[in-house]
Amino acid sequence: MDYMNENESIELFSWHAFGAAKPREDFNELARNMVAYCRGLQLDLEVLGSFLSHKTMKKWESVSSKAKVIPIHKIQESLRISFDDLSNVEKHIFLDVCCFFVGKDKGYVTDILNGCELYADIGITVLIEPGLIKVERNNKLEMPSLLRDMGREIIRQSWPKEPGKRSRLWVQDDVKDVLKENTGTEAIQGLSLKLHSTSRDCFKAHAFREMKGLRLLQLDHVQLTGDYGYISKQLRWISWQGFRSKYIPNNFRMENVIAIDLKHSHLQLVWKQPQVLKWLKFLNLSHSKFLRETPDFSGLPSLEKLILKDCPSLCKEHQTIGDLRNLILINLKDCTSLRNLPREIYKLKSLRTFILSGCFKIKILEEDIALMKSLITLVAENTAVKQVS
């Protein structure tokens, strides 16, 4: 860990707190006290400086008094000053990002957390200002590992010996124990279990019975047997890579889901019967090698992004795709069995990006493509299309 000298520390802190290389004169003594408290640690200086930017003298004095009673060797506890000052909603957003959404697209996460009634449009902005969350150039949410670990430690300390009572689960051994021992409770809002594709671990859906507050579910290569009706109907996010069933069971209640990500699934059909998912915005079934056709879209009125990249068995797009008035992206890259597009697809007035590259059996794009008034990007390289007819 790199330590900065006093002059460097004052300058770095001042840029974050005042937007200048030196403290404001009326805040000079408080600023130097905070700099001394940070002990030359760059992350502390950045986080506390950003947090105190535009705050009143009273707030500065309050933070300074808190800093005096926190052991200076406990870095995470010093960073917790910023966390403790957040509203309950902002704390929920911060902890969700800590556990599940570092590296995810900001817009994607915002829509999911808005669906959880967390007002993430405002909340994420509030967290960015003190540097608790950062947005990189590719619009991905990032967080220094020290802050991420601080957030996770807050959760762990709530029930150090009973993980089934924590609000979020991400430590693999803890999750396995909770699922095997059926110790999950209504307190669990988010759960992540990432296994290797060769894993033979198998769990029973009954283990989710008491997790009635589960909003966020991330499973990689997890085999689940039994009645999917036990899984919470409060789910807003389902990320299940390597989903092993041939179709999603009808009793897997997804009526409140915002995003479904089933990359690398074993799906042949998405559902046996059409589903009504009126809030669903994102559907990603990329790399599903056995998927033969898309679902009936008539019950998905809010769908905005349909990603079916590298589905080599996909040979049929359901004609109801033309009913998706909010669809802005279709990605069919490397769907090598797809020969035709339904004529209804040209009714999509909101579509901005249409990717067909690698669909080498598609020969024709109808002249009706001119009706796609919002279309900005059409990628059709490595197809058999020679002209629009």
C-alpha positions in Angstrom: 0.0 0.0 0.0 1.4 3.4 -1.0 1.5 6.3 1.5 1.6 9.9 0.4 3.6 12.6 2.2 1.9 15.5 3.9 2.0 18.0 1.0 0.8 15.4 -1.5 -2.0 14.3 0.9 -3.2 17.9 1.3 -3.2 18.5 -2.4 -5.0 15.2 -3.2 -7.6 15.7 -0.5 -8.2 19.4 -1.5 -8.8 18.5 -5.2 -11.5 16.1 -4.1 -13.0 18.3 -1.3 -12.6 21.8 -2.8 -11.7 21.3 -6.5 -8.5 23.1 -5.9 -4.9 22.3 -4.8 -5.3 23.9 -1.4 -8.0 23.9 1.3 -10.4 26.9 1.6 -9.1 29.2 4.2 -12.2 28.8 6.5 -11.9 25.0 6.3 -8.1 24.9 6.5 -7.8 23.5 10.1 -10.5 20.9 9.6 -9.1 19.8 6.3 -5.6 19.4 7.8 -7.1 17.4 10.6 -8.8 15.1 8.1 -5.6 14.7 6.1 -3.7 13.8 9.2 -6.4 11.2 10.1 -6.0 9.6 6.6 -2.3 8.9 7.3 -1.3 9.4 3.7 -3.6 6.6 2.4 -4.8 7.6 -1.1 -8.1 5.8 -1.0 -9.1 7.4 2.4 -8.1 10.8 1.1 -10.1 10.4 -2.1 -13.2 9.0 -0.4 -13.4 11.4 2.5 -12.5 14.4 0.4 -15.2 13.6 -2.2 -17.7 12.9 0.7 -17.0 16.3 2.3 -17.2 18.2 -0.9 -19.9 20.9 -0.7 -20.8 19.9 2.9 -21.4 22.4 5.6 -19.0 23.3 8.3 -21.3 21.5 10.8 -21.0 18.3 8.7 -17.2 18.6 8.6 -17.1 19.0 12.4 -19.4 15.9 12.8 -17.2 13.8 10.6 -14.1 15.0 12.3 -15.4 14.0 15.7 -16.3 10.5 14.4 -12.8 10.1 13.0 -11.3 10.8 16.4 -12.9 7.8 18.0 -12.2 5.2 15.2 -9.0 3.3 15.6 -6.7 4.7 12.9 -5.3 1.3 11.9 -8.8 0.0 10.9 -9.0 1.3 7.3 -12.4 -0.1 6.5 -13.9 1.4 9.6 -12.6 4.8 8.6 -14.2 4.4 5.2 -17.5 3.5 6.9 -17.9 7.1 7.9 -19.1 7.7 4.3 -21.4 4.7 4.4 -23.0 5.6 7.7 -24.1 8.9 6.4 -26.1 7.3 3.5 -29.9 6.9 3.6 -31.3 3.4 3.9 -32.1 3.3 0.2 -28.5 4.4 -0.7 -27.1 1.8 1.6 -29.1 -0.9 -0.1 -27.8 0.2 -3.5 -24.2 0.3 -2.3 -24.4 -3.2 -0.8 -26.1 -4.6 -3.9 -23.3 -3.2 -6.1 -20.7 -4.5 -3.6 -22.0 -8.1 -3.8 -23.4 -8.5 -7.3 -22.9 -5.6 -9.8 -19.2 -4.5 -9.9 -18.3 -4.5 -13.6 -21.9 -4.4 -14.8 -23.3 -1.7 -17.1 -24.7 1.3 -15.2 -27.9 1.5 -17.2 -28.5 -2.3 -16.7 -28.0 -2.1 -12.9 -30.1 1.1 -12.7 -33.1 -0.5 -14.3 -32.8 -3.6 -12.1 -32.6 -1.6 -8.9 -35.3 0.8 -10.0 -37.4 -2.3 -10.3 -36.6 -3.0 -6.6 -38.0 0.4 -5.8 -34.6 1.7 -4.8 -34.7 4.9 -7.0 -31.3 4.0 -8.4 -31.2 6.9 -11.0 -30.7 9.3 -8.0 -29.1 6.8 -5.6 -26.2 5.8 -7.9 -25.5 9.5 -8.6 -25.4 10.1 -4.8 -22.9 7.2 -4.4 -20.7 8.5 -7.2 -20.2 11.9 -5.7 -18.2 10.8 -2.6 -16.4 8.2 -4.7 -18.2 5.1 -3.2 -18.9 4.0 -6.7 -17.1 4.9 -9.9 -18.3 4.8 -13.5 -15.6 3.9 -16.0 -15.5 5.1 -19.6 -17.4 2.0 -20.9 -20.2 2.9 -18.5 -19.4 0.0 -16.1 -19.8 0.3 -12.4 -16.5 -0.1 -10.5 -15.5 0.1 -6.9 -12.1 0.0 -5.1 -11.6 -3.5 -3.6 -11.2 -1.9 -0.1 -14.7 -0.3 -0.4 -16.2 -3.5 -1.8 -14.7 -5.5 1.1 -15.9 -2.9 3.6 -19.5 -3.3 2.4 -19.3 -7.1 2.4 -17.9 -7.0 5.9 -20.8 -4.9 7.1 -23.1 -7.6 5.9 -21.1 -10.4 7.4 -20.9 -8.8 10.8 -24.7 -8.6 10.9 -24.9 -12.4 11.5 -21.3 -13.6 11.6 -22.2 -17.2 12.5 -25.6 -17.6 10.8 -25.2 -16.7 7.1 -28.8 -17.7 6.4 -29.9 -14.6 8.3 -27.8 -12.2 6.3 -29.3 -9.9 3.7 -26.9 -11.0 0.9 -24.9 -14.2 0.3 -21.9 -14.4 -2.0 -19.3 -16.5 -0.2 -19.5 -19.9 -1.9 -19.1 -22.1 1.1 -21.8 -20.1 3.0 -24.2 -20.3 0.1 -23.7 -24.1 -0.3 -24.2 -24.6 3.5 -27.4 -22.6 3.4 -28.8 -24.5 0.4 -27.8 -27.9 1.7 -29.0 -27.3 5.3 -32.2 -25.3 4.4 -31.2 -22.5 6.7 -32.2 -19.6 4.3 -34.6 -17.0 5.7 -36.8 -14.1 4.5 -33.9 -11.8 5.3 -31.9 -12.9 2.2 -32.4 -10.4 -0.6 -29.6 -11.5 -2.9 -27.7 -14.8 -3.5 -24.8 -15.6 -5.7 -23.3 -19.1 -6.3 -20.7 -19.5 -9.0 -19.6 -23.1 -9.7 -17.4 -24.5 -12.4 -19.0 -26.0 -15.5 -17.8 -29.4 -14.5 -19.3 -29.2 -11.0 -21.5 -32.1 -9.8 -23.0 -30.2 -6.9 -26.8 -30.5 -6.9 -29.3 -28.6 -4.8 -33.0 -28.8 -4.1 -35.3 -26.0 -5.0 -37.0 -26.5 -1.7 -34.0 -24.8 -0.1 -35.4 -21.5 -1.4 -38.7 -21.9 0.3 -38.1 -19.4 3.2 -36.3 -16.9 1.0 -39.4 -14.9 0.3 -37.5 -11.6 0.0 -35.1 -12.8 -2.6 -34.7 -10.0 -5.3 -31.3 -10.9 -6.9 -30.3 -14.4 -8.0 -27.0 -15.3 -9.6 -26.2 -18.9 -10.3 -23.4 -20.2 -12.5 -23.6 -23.9 -13.6 -25.8 -24.7 -10.6 -28.1 -27.8 -10.9 -31.4 -27.4 -9.1 -34.0 -30.1 -8.8 -37.6 -30.1 -7.6 -40.3 -27.5 -7.6 -39.2 -24.1 -8.9 -42.3 -22.7 -7.4 -40.4 -22.4 -4.1 -38.2 -19.6 -5.6 -39.3 -16.1 -4.7 -41.7 -14.3 -7.0 -40.0 -11.1 -5.8 -37.0 -11.8 -8.2 -35.9 -8.8 -10.3 -32.7 -10.2 -11.6 -32.0 -13.8 -12.7 -28.5 -14.5 -13.9 -28.1 -18.3 -14.4 -25.3 -19.2 -16.7 -25.3 -22.9 -17.7 -29.0 -23.4 -17.0 -29.3 -27.1 -17.5 -33.0 -27.6 -18.3 -34.4 -27.9 -21.8 -37.0 -25.2 -21.0 -37.8 -22.9 -18.1 -40.4 -24.5 -15.9 -43.8 -22.8 -16.0 -43.9 -22.6 -12.2 -40.7 -20.6 -12.0 -42.4 -17.3 -11.2 -40.8 -14.5 -13.1 -43.6 -12.0 -13.2 -41.6 -9.2 -11.6 -38.3 -9.8 -13.3 -36.5 -7.0 -15.0 -33.5 -8.9 -16.5 -33.0 -12.6 -17.4 -29.5 -13.7 -18.3 -29.2 -17.4 -19.2 -26.0 -17.4 -21.2 -24.5 -20.9 -22.1 -27.9 -22.5 -21.2 -29.1 -26.0 -22.3 -32.4 -24.5 -23.4 -34.1 -25.9 -26.5 -37.2 -23.8 -26.0 -37.4 -20.8 -23.6 -40.9 -21.8 -22.3 -43.4 -24.4 -23.4 -46.2 -21.9 -23.0 -46.1 -18.2 -23.6 -45.4 -16.1 -20.4 -46.6 -12.7 -19.3 -43.6 -10.8 -18.0 -44.7 -7.2 -18.3 -41.6 -5.7 -16.6 -38.9 -7.7 -18.5 -36.4 -5.3 -20.2 -33.4 -7.5 -20.8 -33.3 -11.1 -22.2 -29.9 -12.6 -22.9 -29.7 -16.2 -24.1 -26.3 -16.0 -25.8 -24.2 -19.1 -26.4 -27.3 -21.4 -25.9 -26.1 -24.1 -28.3 -29.4 -26.0 -28.4 -31.9 -23.2 -28.6 -34.1 -23.8 -31.7 -36.5 -20.8 -31.6 -37.3 -17.7 -29.8 -40.2 -17.4 -27.4 -43.6 -15.9 -28.2 -42.9 -12.2 -27.3 -46.6 -11.1 -27.0 -46.3 -11.2 -23.2 -43.1 -9.2 -23.0 -44.2 -5.6 -23.8 -41.3 -3.8 -22.0 -38.5 -5.7 -23.6 -35.7 -3.4 -24.7 -32.7 -5.6 -25.4 -32.8 -9.1 -27.0 -29.4 -10.8 -27.1 -29.1 -14.1 -28.9 -25.4 -14.1 -29.8 -23.9 -17.4 -30.9 -27.0 -19.6 -30.8 -26.1 -21.9 -33.7 -29.3 -24.0 -33.6 -31.6 -21.1 -33.7 -33.7 -21.3 -36.9 -36.9 -19.4 -36.1 -37.7 -15.9 -34.8 -41.3 -15.7 -33.6 -43.4 -13.3 -35.6 -44.6 -11.6 -32.4 -41.2 -9.8 -32.3 -42.9 -7.1 -34.3 -45.0 -6.3 -31.3 -42.1 -5.1 -29.2 -42.6 -1.4 -29.2 -39.8 -0.7 -26.8 -37.1 -2.9 -28.3 -33.9 -0.9 -29.0 -31.4 -3.8 -29.6 -31.4 -7.1 -31.3 -28.1 -9.1 -31.4 -28.2 -12.3 -33.6 -24.5 -12.5 -34.2 -23.3 -16.0 -35.3 -26.8 -17.5 -35.3 -25.6 -19.7 -38.2 -28.8 -21.7 -38.7 -31.0 -18.7 -39.1 -32.2 -18.4 -42.7 -35.1 -16.0 -42.6 -36.4 -13.0 -40.6 -40.1 -12.7 -40.0 -41.6 -9.8 -42.0 -43.0 -8.5 -38.8 -39.5 -7.5 -37.5 -39.6 -4.5 -39.8 -42.4 -3.0 -37.7 -40.0 -2.2 -34.9 -40.0 1.6 -34.8 -37.8 1.9 -31.7 -35.0 -0.4 -32.8 -31.6 1.4 -32.8 -29.1 -1.5 -33.2 -29.6 -4.6 -35.3 -26.7 -7.1 -35.4 -26.7 -9.9 -37.9 -23.0 -10.5 -38.5 -22.1 -14.2 -39.0 -25.7 -15.2 -40.0 -24.3 -16.4 -43.3 -27.6 -18.1 -44.3 -29.6 -14.9 -44.4 -29.8 -13.7 -47.9 -32.5 -11.1 -47.9 -33.3 -7.9 -46.0 -36.7 -6.7 -47.2 -37.1 -3.1 -48.3 -39.4 -2.7 -45.4 -36.3 -2.1 -43.3 -36.8 1.5 -44.3 -39.7 1.6 -41.9 -37.3 1.2 -39.0 -37.1 4.9 -38.4 -34.9 4.7 -35.2 -32.3 2.3 -36.7 -28.8 3.8 -36.4 -26.6 0.7 -36.6 -27.0 -2.3 -38.9 -24.2 -4.8 -38.7 -24.5 -7.5 -41.4 -21.0 -8.6 -42.2 -20.4 -12.2 -43.1 -24.0 -12.7 -44.2 -25.3 -13.7 -47.7 -27.1 -10.3 -48.0 -26.1 -8.6 -51.2 -28.8 -6.0 -51.4 -32.1 -4.9 -49.9 -35.0 -6.2 -52.0 
